[in-house]
């Protein structure tokens, strides 16, 4: 986004449309291109909506930077901070509230002491001038701003943090302000406004104005800090007497603040929500709908009001805790309570709400129940953001289609439903919410539990703040694209998430396109599956902010991951089960040529194309084409030739599909080794062989076992097929264990180190020596000197031999040879 584009789209007359454009551009960080001259030209228009949109947009674009020029432009719109010599400015409270929240965004997470002092004094600012209708909204904006500046840093923020916290609690409980050490938070402008305003406040704090902002400020300052001290000073009324002196909506804010501080204790369960309700409230609402003996001695309305606000506060906390996670337990629980409140307004469906009190509408007005219902629905959509969850969408559709006769329909509820639908389909299903500190703060500002009564209602909460949810979004959608064709493809991926307090490091499989877990816990994504080349994407460190990474080509920023398909493999769209790939079908067809010539003529239709022609379609390697011409023709007639030709076809398919032509020689060498051993076993003659081939096979088997057991890591898997190596290993062991006279020859070798002699049969002697050497090499039998040394040790120390003991003495020897050694030592012990 360029500066020229923004300026050339500036209308001749300021309007709310362009104001919304500036706000949207700023929330996405595009207003950094504006110069300070451009900014003040916008301010000089003196258009209220344009000024609000520009201030919030600039603060979002420069979030957390404390840019001095932007800070000065924001403080100009706070008359309370002007020096006494500054010309008096008449600014609407709407603009002042926007300036406050913009200061908080600009100084987010800095814990700047002077800014915190200024914002604290603005929470308790006295009435001044004639515009006093939006004082609560102004105080709430100051509270949000203070919480943003000290976001999550309540325990380590420098400066007058203890005094600041004490002042916030005075704003909550309403004590008289008389302490001299608190004078540093006041200003001369406040005193001037008090003397000139039409409304004069006393020394007592008006908690109806200051309490919401102070509670929110404490919640954000101590977000996720698990501070027991602060939570203990934000109690929920536990007696009927206390319920008479606390506004029900303040109880809701207390519940939210307590849970945001004790973040790790939030659980998506019915028991957790009910644990938030005080016992006096539980007992009071338990008998609703029944005749109560002391009905006139109990203020049932206060109990029911407290109950609904505690439950809604717990649901909002649950929505923030599991924002964007699509947690099934949280979704079911929030949906259950949404249906419960809907039925309390007007029974419309059958729900499983056993154990929940009935008849709330008798003691609570419909407007309050409607507000509670829509706040729970918003929390539900925050959890399921970007999922397009069908059940939730049907519920929202029902709420949208309700008429005023079915419920208390007004602007605030319709706005909540529209916002919820937007959350549910956030970014067209490609975006969702994060649970980082800044994201939770932005969502809390968006979900502030006071719904407006009309489009111009900014008394308690500026409606422009509802758009700050954009700051809490992150792209988690990932789409794999074939690098050769440029088309999206289905690819299996393995997702690894980091270890947290709730679970260990975990890996699970998904098929793209899919939504990834939250980036804060995402560790790596690995492309797996047999059809695409594997690759691993490691994530950036946590200290590197995603929105400042600057690498737009990164797969998690663009949402596109390019993959390369292996040679001869088809995509999962064309071949879902893996039997329709061109190379697989070609090899299957050519394998029909290995059948005897007596087959019917219909089976000879494959003669139209040869194997080398098919291989040349997928690979240009000359060794593979030559191998196909020499060893994969259809001239075989005997059973052994047909078996060898089938083996060659399978090896050719393996090398072509995995693009490993060098493995062709490896497979042939291993096949020749086992073939020579079989021929030597069934015949009477045995010629000299290359003993290195058996050693190579042994190394290959050991490497494959190490990769399978996880002792070695190879992203591309084993080099040689595990099934092929396993069959070779079993074949060799069967041959060695079936050799005649092997036990006697091994015993002679162990006892005296003698090899089989000729005994007038040279061929049999050569064969016996060859098989004995294979046995010793394959099973890693120790030398006769080492075996004799152990035997002397057993005789001298009178040790009883066992397999376990010999396993420790000869750790590299195979268990089969260990058994033979144990039998030898046992017989040796018996003779003694």
C-alpha positions in Angstrom: 0.0 0.0 0.0 1.6 3.3 -1.1 1.1 6.8 0.3 0.1 8.0 -3.2 -2.8 5.5 -3.4 -4.1 6.6 0.0 -4.0 10.3 -0.8 -5.5 10.0 -4.2 -8.5 8.1 -2.7 -9.1 10.9 -0.3 -12.5 12.4 -0.9 -13.2 16.1 -1.4 -15.4 16.1 1.6 -14.6 13.9 4.6 -17.1 11.1 5.2 -17.5 8.0 7.3 -16.6 5.7 4.4 -13.1 7.1 4.1 -12.8 7.1 7.9 -13.5 3.4 7.9 -11.0 2.9 5.1 -8.3 4.6 7.2 -9.2 2.5 10.2 -9.0 -0.7 8.1 -5.7 0.3 6.6 -4.2 1.1 10.0 -5.3 -2.2 11.5 -3.4 -4.0 8.8 -0.3 -1.8 9.3 -0.5 0.2 6.1 -0.6 3.8 7.6 3.1 3.8 8.2 3.6 5.3 4.7 1.8 8.6 5.8 4.0 11.5 6.7 3.4 13.7 9.7 2.2 16.4 7.3 -0.4 14.1 5.9 -1.6 13.2 9.3 -2.1 16.8 10.5 -3.9 17.6 7.2 -6.4 14.9 8.1 -6.7 16.3 11.6 -7.3 19.8 10.2 -10.5 18.5 8.5 -12.1 18.4 12.0 -14.2 15.5 11.0 -15.0 13.3 14.0 -15.1 9.9 12.4 -12.0 10.6 10.2 -10.1 11.7 13.3 -11.1 8.6 15.3 -10.3 6.2 12.4 -6.9 7.8 11.7 -5.8 7.9 15.4 -6.7 4.2 16.0 -5.2 3.2 12.6 -1.9 5.0 13.3 -1.6 3.5 16.7 -2.3 0.0 15.4 0.3 0.5 12.6 2.9 1.8 15.1 1.8 -0.6 17.9 4.4 -1.0 20.6 6.9 1.4 19.0 6.3 4.5 21.2 6.9 6.7 18.1 7.4 10.2 19.4 5.7 12.1 16.5 2.6 9.9 16.6 2.5 10.2 20.4 2.5 14.0 20.2 -0.3 13.9 17.6 -2.4 11.8 20.0 -1.8 13.8 23.1 -3.0 16.9 21.3 -6.5 15.3 21.4 -6.4 15.0 25.2 -7.2 18.4 26.7 -6.7 17.1 30.2 -3.0 16.7 29.5 -2.5 20.2 28.0 -0.4 22.7 29.9 -2.2 25.7 31.4 -0.8 28.0 28.8 -2.1 25.9 25.9 -5.2 27.3 24.1 -8.4 25.7 25.2 -9.8 23.1 22.8 -13.3 21.8 22.7 -13.0 18.2 21.7 -15.8 15.6 21.8 -15.4 12.9 24.4 -15.6 10.4 21.5 -12.3 11.7 20.1 -10.7 11.8 23.5 -11.7 8.2 24.2 -10.2 7.2 20.8 -7.0 9.1 21.7 -6.7 7.2 25.0 -7.0 3.8 23.4 -4.5 4.9 20.7 -2.0 5.8 23.3 -2.3 2.4 24.8 -1.7 0.7 21.5 1.2 2.9 20.7 2.9 2.2 24.1 1.7 -1.5 24.3 3.8 -3.6 26.6 6.3 -0.9 27.4 5.2 -0.2 31.0 6.2 3.4 30.5 5.9 4.9 34.0 4.9 8.5 32.9 2.3 7.2 30.5 0.9 4.9 33.1 0.5 7.8 35.6 -1.3 9.9 33.0 -3.7 7.1 32.1 -4.4 6.3 35.7 -5.4 9.8 36.4 -7.7 9.7 33.3 -9.6 6.8 34.8 -10.6 8.9 37.8 -10.8 12.2 35.9 -13.4 14.5 37.3 -16.3 16.0 35.4 -15.4 19.0 33.3 -17.3 21.2 30.9 -20.7 20.4 29.6 -20.0 17.0 27.9 -20.5 14.5 30.7 -22.7 12.0 29.0 -19.9 9.6 28.0 -17.8 9.7 31.1 -18.0 5.9 31.6 -16.8 5.3 28.1 -13.9 7.7 28.7 -12.9 5.9 31.9 -13.2 2.5 30.3 -11.0 3.7 27.4 -8.4 4.9 29.9 -8.6 1.5 31.7 -8.0 -0.4 28.5 -5.2 1.9 27.6 -3.5 1.5 31.0 -3.8 -2.3 30.7 -2.3 -2.2 27.2 0.7 -0.2 28.4 1.5 -2.6 31.2 0.1 -5.7 29.4 1.1 -8.8 31.4 3.8 -6.8 33.3 2.1 -6.1 36.5 4.7 -7.9 38.5 7.8 -6.5 36.9 6.7 -3.0 35.7 9.0 -0.4 37.2 7.9 2.8 38.9 5.0 3.4 41.3 3.4 0.1 40.6 2.3 -0.5 44.2 0.8 2.9 44.5 -0.8 2.6 41.1 -2.5 -0.7 42.0 -3.7 0.8 45.3 -5.2 3.7 43.4 -7.0 1.3 41.0 -8.5 -0.6 43.9 -9.7 2.7 45.3 -11.4 3.3 41.9 -13.1 -0.1 42.3 -14.3 0.0 45.9 -14.9 3.8 46.1 -12.9 5.1 49.0 -12.2 8.8 49.6 -9.1 10.2 47.9 -7.2 12.0 50.5 -3.7 10.5 50.5 -0.9 13.0 49.8 1.2 10.4 48.0 -1.6 10.0 45.5 -1.4 13.7 44.6 1.2 12.9 41.9 -1.5 11.3 39.7 -3.6 14.4 39.6 -3.2 17.4 37.3 -3.8 21.1 37.2 -6.2 20.6 34.3 -8.4 18.4 36.5 -8.7 21.1 39.1 -9.5 23.7 36.4 -12.2 21.5 34.9 -13.7 20.9 38.3 -14.0 24.6 39.0 -15.5 25.5 35.6 -17.8 22.5 35.0 -21.5 22.4 35.7 -21.1 19.2 37.8 -18.9 19.3 40.9 -17.7 16.0 42.3 -16.9 15.5 45.9 -13.9 13.6 47.3 -15.6 10.2 47.0 -14.9 8.2 43.9 -17.9 7.6 41.6 -17.3 3.8 41.1 -20.2 3.6 38.6 -17.8 5.5 36.3 -14.3 4.4 37.4 -14.8 0.7 38.4 -15.2 -0.9 35.0 -12.0 0.8 33.7 -10.0 0.0 36.8 -11.1 -3.7 36.7 -10.1 -4.0 33.1 -6.8 -2.3 33.7 -5.9 -4.8 36.5 -7.0 -7.7 34.4 -4.7 -6.8 31.5 -1.8 -5.7 33.7 -1.7 -9.1 35.5 -2.8 -11.1 32.5 -1.6 -14.8 32.8 0.6 -13.8 35.8 -1.3 -16.2 38.2 -1.1 -13.5 40.9 -3.0 -14.8 44.0 -2.7 -11.4 45.7 -4.5 -9.5 43.0 -7.2 -12.1 42.6 -7.9 -12.1 46.3 -8.6 -8.3 46.1 -11.1 -8.9 43.3 -13.6 -11.0 45.1 -17.0 -12.3 44.0 -19.7 -11.5 46.6 -20.1 -14.5 48.9 -23.0 -13.4 51.0 -26.5 -11.9 50.4 -25.3 -8.7 52.1 -22.4 -8.2 49.7 -24.7 -8.8 46.7 -26.7 -5.7 47.7 -23.7 -3.4 47.3 -22.2 -4.7 44.0 -23.7 -4.0 40.6 -24.4 -7.3 38.7 -22.4 -6.2 35.7 -19.4 -5.5 37.9 -19.6 -9.1 39.1 -19.3 -10.1 35.5 -16.1 -8.0 35.1 -14.7 -9.4 38.3 -15.1 -12.9 37.0 -13.4 -12.1 33.7 -10.6 -10.3 35.4 -10.0 -13.1 37.9 -9.9 -15.8 35.2 -7.6 -13.8 32.9 -5.1 -13.5 35.8 -5.4 -17.2 36.7 -5.2 -18.1 33.0 -4.0 -21.7 33.5 -6.9 -22.7 35.7 -9.6 -22.2 33.0 -11.0 -25.6 32.0 -13.7 -26.4 29.4 -16.0 -28.2 31.8 -19.3 -27.8 33.4 -17.7 -28.3 36.8 -15.4 -25.4 36.3 -18.1 -23.0 35.3 -20.2 -24.0 38.3 -17.2 -23.6 40.6 -17.2 -19.9 39.6 -20.7 -19.5 41.2 -20.6 -18.6 44.9 -22.4 -21.1 47.2 -24.9 -18.5 48.3 -25.9 -17.9 44.7 -26.1 -21.7 44.0 -28.3 -22.3 46.9 -30.5 -19.3 46.1 -31.2 -20.3 42.5 -31.5 -24.0 43.1 -35.2 -23.8 44.0 -36.3 -21.4 41.3 -39.7 -22.4 40.0 -40.7 -24.1 43.3 -42.3 -22.6 46.3 -39.8 -21.4 48.8 -40.5 -21.1 52.5 -38.5 -17.9 53.0 -39.2 -16.4 49.6 -39.8 -13.0 51.2 -36.6 -13.1 53.2 -34.3 -13.6 50.3 -33.6 -11.1 47.5 -34.1 -13.7 44.7 -33.6 -11.1 42.0 -30.2 -10.2 43.3 -29.2 -13.9 43.4 -30.4 -14.5 39.8 -28.7 -11.4 38.5 -25.5 -12.5 40.1 -25.9 -16.0 38.7 -26.4 -15.0 35.1 -23.5 -12.5 35.2 -21.1 -15.0 36.8 -22.0 -17.7 34.2 -21.6 -15.2 31.3 -18.3 -14.0 32.7 -17.0 -17.6 32.9 -18.2 -18.2 29.3 -16.4 -15.1 28.1 -13.2 -16.2 29.9 -13.6 -19.6 28.4 -13.9 -18.1 24.9 -10.8 -16.0 25.4 -8.8 -18.9 26.8 -9.6 -21.2 23.8 -9.8 -18.5 21.2 -9.2 -19.9 17.7 -8.5 -23.4 19.1 -11.8 -25.0 17.9 -11.7 -27.0 21.1 -14.6 -29.5 21.0 -15.2 -29.4 24.8 -15.3 -25.7 24.9 -17.6 -25.6 21.8 -20.1 -28.0 23.3 -20.1 -26.3 26.7 -20.7 -22.8 25.2 -23.3 -24.1 22.8 -25.1 -25.7 25.7 -25.3 -22.4 27.7 -26.3 -20.5 24.6 -29.3 -22.8 24.1 -30.0 -22.6 27.8 -30.3 -18.8 27.8 -32.3 -18.9 24.6 -34.8 -21.3 26.2 -35.0 -19.0 29.2 -36.0 -16.1 27.0 -38.6 -18.2 25.1 -38.7 -22.0 24.9 -37.8 -22.9 21.3 -36.0 -26.3 21.4 -35.3 -29.3 23.6 -31.9 -29.1 25.2 -29.9 -31.2 27.7 -29.6 -28.6 30.4 -30.3 -30.8 33.4 -29.1 -29.3 36.7 -29.4 -25.7 35.5 -31.9 -23.5 37.2 -35.2 -22.8 35.4 -37.3 -19.7 35.3 -34.7 -17.0 35.1 -36.9 -14.7 33.1 -39.2 -14.2 36.1 -36.5 -12.3 38.0 -34.3 -11.0 35.1 -35.5 -8.6 32.4 -35.5 -9.8 28.8 -32.9 -7.3 27.8 -30.3 -8.7 30.2 -31.0 -12.2 29.1 -30.6 -11.2 25.5 -27.3 -9.5 26.2 -26.1 -12.6 28.1 -27.2 -14.9 25.2 -25.3 -12.9 22.6 -22.2 -12.5 24.7 -22.0 -16.3 25.0 -22.6 -16.7 21.3 -19.8 -14.3 20.6 -17.5 -16.3 22.9 -18.6 -19.5 21.1 -17.6 -18.0 17.7 -14.3 -16.8 19.1 -13.5 -20.4 19.9 -14.6 -21.6 16.5 -13.2 -18.7 14.6 -12.5 -19.5 10.9 -14.0 -22.9 11.1 -17.4 -22.3 9.6 -18.8 -24.8 12.1 -22.2 -25.9 10.8 -24.0 -26.3 14.1 -22.9 -22.8 15.3 -23.8 -21.3 11.9 -27.3 -22.7 12.1 -27.7 -21.3 15.6 -26.6 -17.8 14.4 -29.0 -18.1 11.4 -31.8 -18.8 13.8 -30.9 -15.7 16.0 -30.7 -13.5 12.9 -34.1 -14.6 11.7 -35.9 -14.0 15.0 -38.4 -11.2 15.0 -38.9 -8.6 17.7 -41.8 -10.7 19.0 -39.5 -13.7 19.6 -37.0 -11.7 21.6 -35.8 -8.3 22.6 -34.2 -7.5 19.2 -32.3 -4.2 19.1 -29.2 -2.8 17.5 -26.7 -4.3 19.9 -28.0 -7.9 19.5 -28.0 -7.6 15.8 -24.5 -6.2 15.8 -23.4 -9.1 18.0 -24.9 -11.7 15.6 -23.2 -10.1 12.6 -19.9 -9.9 14.5 -20.3 -13.6 15.5 -20.9 -14.7 11.8 -17.8 -12.7 10.8 -15.8 -14.5 13.4 -17.1 -17.9 12.4 -16.0 -17.3 8.8 -12.9 -15.2 9.6 -10.8 -14.6 6.5 -12.9 -17.0 4.5 -11.9 -19.8 6.8 -8.1 -19.1 6.5 -7.7 -16.9 9.6 -8.4 -17.4 13.2 -7.5 -15.9 16.6 -4.4 -16.2 18.7 -4.1 -16.4 22.5 -1.0 -14.2 22.9 -1.2 -11.3 25.4 -1.8 -8.6 22.8 -4.4 -10.8 21.1 -6.4 -11.4 24.3 -6.3 -7.7 25.0 -7.7 -6.9 21.6 -10.4 -9.5 21.9 -11.4 -8.3 25.4 -11.8 -4.7 23.9 -13.9 -6.2 21.1 -16.1 -8.3 23.4 -16.5 -5.7 26.2 -19.8 -6.8 27.7 -21.9 -3.7 27.1 -23.8 -3.8 23.8 -24.9 -0.5 22.3 -28.5 0.5 22.0 -28.1 2.3 18.7 -25.6 3.2 16.0 -24.6 6.4 17.8 -24.4 4.9 21.3 -20.8 5.4 22.5 -21.7 6.1 26.1 -20.1 3.1 27.7 -17.9 1.8 24.9 -16.7 3.4 21.7 -18.1 1.3 18.9 -15.0 1.8 16.7 -13.2 -0.4 19.3 -15.2 -3.4 18.2 -12.9 -3.6 15.1 -9.8 -4.2 17.1 -10.3 -7.9 16.8 -8.2 -7.6 13.6 -5.1 -7.2 15.9 -5.8 -10.7 17.4 -6.0 -12.6 14.1 -3.3 -14.8 12.6 -3.2 -16.9 9.4 -3.0 -20.6 10.1 -4.4 -21.9 6.9 -1.9 -23.8 4.8 -2.3 -24.9 1.2 0.1 -27.1 -0.7 0.8 -26.3 -4.3 2.6 -28.5 -6.8 5.7 -26.6 -7.9 5.6 -28.1 -11.4 1.9 -27.5 -12.3 1.1 -24.6 -9.9 -2.1 -26.4 -8.9 -3.3 -27.0 -5.3 -2.9 -30.6 -4.2 -3.7 -32.8 -1.3 -0.6 -33.7 0.7 -0.4 -35.5 4.1 1.6 -33.5 6.6 2.9 -34.2 10.1 2.3 -31.3 12.6 4.5 -31.1 15.7 3.5 -28.9 18.6 5.7 -27.8 21.5 5.5 -29.1 25.1 3.2 -27.0 27.3 2.0 -27.1 30.9 -1.0 -29.2 29.8 0.6 -31.8 27.5 3.9 -33.1 26.2 5.3 -32.5 22.7 2.8 -34.1 20.3 2.7 -34.9 16.6 -0.3 -35.6 14.6 -1.2 -35.9 10.9 -3.3 -33.7 8.7 -4.1 -33.5 5.0 -3.8 -30.2 3.3 -5.5 -27.8 2.9 -5.9 -27.6 6.7 -5.7 -25.2 9.6 -2.6 -25.4 11.8 -2.4 -25.0 15.6 -1.6 -21.7 17.2 1.8 -20.4 16.1 2.9 -20.0 19.7 2.9 -23.7 20.2 3.6 -24.9 16.7 7.1 -26.3 16.4 7.4 -27.9 12.9 5.5 -29.1 9.9 6.8 -32.1 7.9 5.6 -33.1 4.5 5.2 -36.9 4.6 3.7 -39.6 2.4 5.1 -41.7 -0.5 4.1 -39.4 -3.3 5.8 -36.1 -2.5 9.4 -35.4 -1.5 9.7 -34.8 2.2 10.5 -31.5 3.7 10.5 -30.0 7.2 9.5 -26.4 8.0 10.9 -25.2 11.3 9.2 -22.2 12.8 10.8 -18.9 13.8 11.8 -18.4 17.5 9.1 -17.0 19.8 10.9 -13.7 20.3 10.6 -12.9 16.6 7.2 -11.4 16.1 5.3 -13.0 13.2 3.9 -9.7 11.9 7.4 -8.2 11.8 9.2 -11.2 10.2 9.2 -9.4 6.8 9.4 -12.7 4.8 6.2 -12.7 2.8 7.4 -15.8 1.0 7.4 -17.8 4.2 4.8 -20.6 3.9 3.1 -19.6 7.1 2.8 -16.0 6.2 1.6 -16.6 2.6 -0.4 -19.8 3.4 1.2 -21.6 0.5 3.7 -24.4 0.7 5.2 -25.6 -2.5 5.8 -29.4 -2.8 7.4 -31.5 -5.5 5.8 -34.8 -6.6 8.0 -37.9 -7.0 8.6 -39.3 -10.4 5.9 -41.7 -11.6 3.4 -40.8 -8.8 0.0 -39.4 -9.3 -1.7 -36.8 -7.1 -4.2 -37.9 -4.5 -7.1 -36.4 -6.6 -6.2 -38.6 -9.6 -5.2 -41.7 -7.6 -6.8 -41.7 -4.1 -5.7 -45.3 -3.1 -2.4 -45.4 -4.9 -3.3 -48.0 -7.6 -3.8 -45.7 -10.6 -0.4 -44.0 -11.0 1.0 -44.2 -14.5 4.2 -46.0 -13.4 2.3 -48.4 -11.2 -0.1 -49.3 -14.0 2.8 -49.6 -16.4 4.7 -52.0 -14.2 1.6 -54.0 -13.5 1.0 -54.3 -17.3 4.5 -55.3 -18.0 4.5 -57.9 -15.2 1.9 -59.7 -17.3 4.6 -60.4 -19.8 6.3 -62.6 -17.2 3.5 -65.2 -17.5 4.2 -68.3 -19.6 3.7 -68.1 -23.3 0.7 -70.4 -23.1 -1.5 -67.5 -22.0 -4.3 -66.4 -24.2 -3.6 -63.8 -26.9 -5.6 -61.2 -25.1 -2.9 -61.0 -22.5 -0.3 -60.0 -25.1 -1.8 -56.6 -25.7 1.0 -55.1 -23.7 3.4 -55.8 -26.5 2.4 -52.5 -28.0 4.8 -50.7 -25.5 8.0 -51.9 -23.8 9.3 -51.3 -20.3 12.2 -49.2 -21.5 9.8 -46.9 -23.3 7.7 -46.5 -20.2 10.8 -45.8 -18.0 12.0 -43.2 -20.5 8.7 -41.4 -20.0 9.5 -40.8 -16.3 13.3 -40.7 -16.2 16.1 -39.9 -18.6 18.8 -41.8 -16.7 20.6 -44.1 -19.2 21.4 -46.8 -16.6 17.7 -47.3 -15.8 16.7 -47.4 -19.5 19.5 -49.9 -20.3 18.6 -52.0 -17.4 15.0 -52.1 -18.6 16.1 -53.2 -22.1 18.4 -56.0 -20.9 16.6 -57.5 -17.9 12.9 -56.6 -18.2 12.1 -58.0 -21.6 9.5 -60.7 -22.2 11.8 -63.5 -23.4 11.9 -65.4 -20.1 10.5 -68.9 -20.2 11.7 -70.8 -17.0 10.4 -70.3 -13.5 13.7 -68.9 -12.2 14.0 -66.5 -15.2 10.4 -65.3 -14.5 11.2 -64.7 -10.8 14.3 -62.7 -11.7 12.4 -60.7 -14.2 9.7 -59.9 -11.7 12.4 -58.8 -9.2 13.9 -56.6 -11.8 10.6 -54.9 -12.5 10.0 -54.2 -8.8 13.5 -52.8 -8.4 13.1 -50.7 -11.5 9.8 -49.3 -10.1 11.5 -48.5 -6.8 14.4 -46.7 -8.4 12.3 -44.7 -10.8 9.6 -43.7 -8.3 12.1 -42.6 -5.7 14.5 -41.0 -8.2 17.4 -43.2 -7.0 19.1 -44.7 -10.0 22.2 -45.5 -8.0 20.3 -47.9 -5.9 19.9 -50.2 -8.9 23.4 -51.7 -8.4 22.8 -52.1 -4.7 19.7 -54.1 -5.2 21.3 -56.3 -7.8 24.4 -56.9 -5.5 22.2 -57.9 -2.6 20.1 -60.2 -4.8 23.3 -61.8 -6.2 24.6 -62.4 -2.7 21.6 -64.2 -1.5 21.3 -66.1 -4.8 24.9 -67.3 -4.5 24.3 -68.5 -1.0 21.2 -70.5 -2.0 23.0 -72.1 -5.0 25.9 -73.1 -2.7 23.5 -74.6 -0.2 21.6 -76.8 -2.7 24.6 -77.9 -4.7 27.6 -80.0 -3.7 30.2 -77.5 -5.0 31.0 -74.1 -3.5 33.3 -71.7 -5.2 35.0 -68.7 -3.5 32.8 -65.7 -3.0 33.2 -62.0 -2.1 32.8 -61.9 1.7 32.4 -58.1 1.5 28.9 -58.6 0.0 27.7 -60.3 3.2 29.3 -57.5 5.3 27.5 -54.9 3.2 24.2 -56.7 3.7 24.8 -56.9 7.4 25.5 -53.1 7.5 22.4 -52.4 5.5 20.3 -54.5 7.9 21.8 -52.7 10.9 21.2 -49.3 9.4 17.6 -50.1 8.6 16.9 -51.4 12.1 18.5 -48.2 13.6 16.2 -46.0 11.5 13.1 -48.1 12.3 13.9 -47.9 16.0 14.5 -44.2 16.0 18.1 -44.3 16.9 19.0 -42.7 13.6 17.0 -39.9 11.9 16.6 -39.9 8.1 13.9 -37.5 6.8 13.7 -39.5 3.5 13.4 -42.8 5.2 15.5 -45.9 4.7 17.7 -46.3 1.7 16.7 -49.9 0.9 13.2 -51.2 1.4 12.7 -52.6 4.9 10.6 -55.5 3.7 13.3 -56.5 1.2 16.1 -56.4 3.8 13.9 -58.3 6.3 13.3 -61.1 3.8 17.0 -61.3 3.0 17.9 -61.5 6.7 15.5 -64.3 7.3 16.7 -66.2 4.2 20.3 -66.0 5.4 19.5 -67.1 8.9 17.4 -70.1 7.6 20.3 -71.1 5.4 22.9 -70.9 8.2 20.8 -72.7 10.7 20.0 -75.5 8.2 23.6 -76.3 7.4 24.5 -80.0 8.3 27.2 -80.5 10.8 27.3 -76.8 11.7 27.1 -77.4 15.4 30.0 -79.8 15.4 32.1 -77.6 13.2 31.3 -74.6 15.4 32.2 -76.6 18.5 35.5 -77.5 17.0 36.2 -73.9 16.1 35.3 -72.7 19.6 37.3 -75.4 21.3 40.6 -75.4 19.3 40.1 -72.9 16.5 40.2 -75.7 13.9 38.5 -75.4 10.5 36.9 -78.3 8.6 39.5 -80.5 7.0 39.4 -82.1 3.5 39.0 -85.8 4.6 39.3 -86.9 0.9 36.4 -84.7 -0.1 37.7 -81.4 -1.2 34.4 -80.0 -2.3 32.6 -80.7 0.9 35.5 -79.3 2.9 35.4 -76.0 0.9 31.7 -75.8 1.3 31.9 -76.4 5.1 34.6 -73.8 5.5 32.6 -71.3 3.5 29.4 -71.8 5.4 31.3 -71.7 8.7 32.9 -68.4 7.7 29.5 -67.0 6.8 28.2 -68.1 10.2 31.0 -66.5 12.1 30.8 -63.3 10.1 26.9 -62.9 10.2 26.6 -63.7 13.9 29.8 -61.8 14.9 31.2 -64.8 16.8 34.3 -63.9 18.9 37.7 -65.3 18.2 38.8 -68.7 19.7 41.3 -66.8 21.9 38.6 -64.6 23.5 36.3 -67.6 23.9 39.1 -69.6 25.6 39.9 -66.7 27.9 36.3 -66.6 29.1 36.3 -70.4 29.5 39.4 -70.1 31.8 37.7 -67.4 33.8 34.6 -69.5 34.3 36.7 -72.5 35.4 38.8 -70.5 37.8 36.0 -68.5 39.5 33.5 -71.4 39.3 30.9 -69.3 37.6 27.7 -70.8 36.3 27.3 -69.7 32.7 24.0 -68.3 31.3 22.8 -66.5 28.2 22.4 -63.2 30.1 26.0 -63.4 31.4 27.4 -64.3 28.0 25.4 -61.5 26.4 27.2 -59.1 28.6 30.6 -60.6 27.9 30.0 -60.7 24.1 27.7 -57.7 23.4 28.2 -57.8 19.6 27.5 -61.5 19.2 24.1 -62.5 17.9 21.7 -64.3 20.3 21.8 -67.5 18.2 25.6 -67.7 18.5 25.2 -66.9 22.2 23.0 -69.9 22.6 25.7 -72.1 21.0 28.4 -70.6 23.3 26.2 -71.2 26.3 25.7 -74.9 25.4 29.5 -75.2 25.0 30.3 -73.6 28.4 27.5 -75.6 30.1 28.9 -78.9 28.8 32.4 -77.7 29.8 31.1 -77.1 33.4 29.4 -80.5 33.6 32.7 -82.2 32.6 34.5 -80.4 35.4 
